[in-house]
Amino acid sequence: MVAGVVMGFTDIRETGYIDMLFVSPKFVRRGIGSALLREAENRARIAKAPLLYSNVSITARPFFAHHGFVEVAEQHPIIHGVQVKNYRMNKHLF
């Protein structure tokens, strides 16, 4: 947070699942997403999760791939009645 403005946020479950990772458009390409992902990975390692995994959007796929995640499945979930495309991506930790 800078001057009360949220730059980004993420979450991580003890299982290693990243449900969301968001960086405000005002702060993209400044390393904030990478820092958030590093923190999520550190927390997963402390929890002894064997891998990080997430359901990643088309636009986020290159970011996660750059950070060592591997696509394991293309998915087509229905969210609020609309079918979307995303990708299950994993990163093994141990």
C-alpha positions as CSV (number, residue, x, y, z in Angstrom):
1,M,0.0,0.0,0.0
2,V,1.3,3.4,-0.9
3,A,-0.4,6.5,0.5
4,G,-3.5,4.4,1.4
5,V,-3.7,3.0,-2.2
6,V,-3.7,-0.8,-2.6
7,M,-1.1,-1.7,-5.2
8,G,-2.0,-5.4,-5.3
9,F,-2.9,-8.4,-3.3
10,T,-2.8,-12.2,-3.3
11,D,-3.7,-15.1,-1.2
12,I,-2.3,-18.6,-0.6
13,R,-3.9,-21.6,1.1
14,E,-1.8,-24.0,3.1
15,T,-2.3,-26.5,0.3
16,G,-0.4,-24.2,-2.1
17,Y,-3.5,-23.0,-3.9
18,I,-3.3,-19.3,-5.1
19,D,-6.9,-18.2,-5.5
20,M,-6.1,-14.7,-6.7
21,L,-3.2,-12.5,-7.5
22,F,-4.1,-8.9,-8.5
23,V,-2.0,-5.8,-9.3
24,S,-3.7,-2.5,-9.8
25,P,-3.3,-1.3,-13.4
26,K,-1.7,1.9,-12.1
27,F,1.2,-0.2,-10.7
28,V,1.8,-2.9,-13.3
29,R,5.3,-3.8,-14.5
30,R,7.0,-2.6,-11.3
31,G,7.7,-6.0,-9.8
32,I,4.7,-6.0,-7.5
33,G,3.2,-9.2,-8.9
34,S,6.6,-10.9,-8.7
35,A,7.0,-9.8,-5.1
36,L,3.5,-11.0,-4.2
37,L,4.2,-14.4,-5.9
38,R,7.5,-14.7,-4.0
39,E,5.7,-14.1,-0.7
40,A,3.0,-16.7,-1.6
41,E,5.8,-19.2,-2.5
42,N,7.6,-18.5,0.8
43,R,4.4,-19.1,2.8
44,A,3.7,-22.3,0.9
45,R,7.2,-23.6,1.6
46,I,6.7,-22.8,5.3
47,A,3.4,-24.8,5.2
48,K,5.3,-27.6,3.5
49,A,3.0,-27.5,0.5
50,P,4.5,-29.7,-2.3
51,L,3.5,-27.3,-5.0
52,L,1.9,-24.0,-5.9
53,Y,-1.1,-24.2,-8.2
54,S,-3.7,-21.8,-9.6
55,N,-6.4,-21.5,-12.2
56,V,-4.8,-18.8,-14.4
57,S,-6.4,-16.4,-16.9
58,I,-5.2,-16.1,-20.5
59,T,-3.6,-12.8,-19.7
60,A,-1.8,-14.1,-16.6
61,R,-0.5,-17.3,-18.2
62,P,2.8,-15.7,-19.4
63,F,3.4,-14.1,-16.0
64,F,3.0,-17.5,-14.2
65,A,5.1,-19.3,-16.9
66,H,7.9,-16.7,-16.4
67,H,7.9,-17.6,-12.7
68,G,8.3,-21.4,-13.3
69,F,4.7,-22.5,-13.5
70,V,3.8,-25.2,-16.0
71,E,0.4,-25.5,-17.7
72,V,-1.2,-28.8,-16.8
73,A,-4.7,-28.3,-18.2
74,E,-6.8,-26.0,-20.3
75,Q,-10.1,-25.5,-18.5
76,H,-13.5,-24.1,-19.5
77,P,-15.4,-23.3,-16.3
78,I,-18.8,-21.6,-16.2
79,I,-18.7,-18.5,-14.0
80,H,-22.0,-16.7,-13.4
81,G,-23.5,-18.5,-16.4
82,V,-20.6,-17.6,-18.8
83,Q,-18.1,-20.1,-20.0
84,V,-14.5,-18.8,-19.7
85,K,-11.1,-20.3,-20.6
86,N,-8.4,-20.6,-18.0
87,Y,-5.4,-22.8,-17.3
88,R,-4.5,-25.0,-14.4
89,M,-0.8,-24.2,-13.7
90,N,1.5,-25.8,-11.2
91,K,4.9,-25.1,-9.8
92,H,6.6,-27.9,-7.8
93,L,8.3,-26.7,-4.6
94,F,10.1,-29.8,-3.4
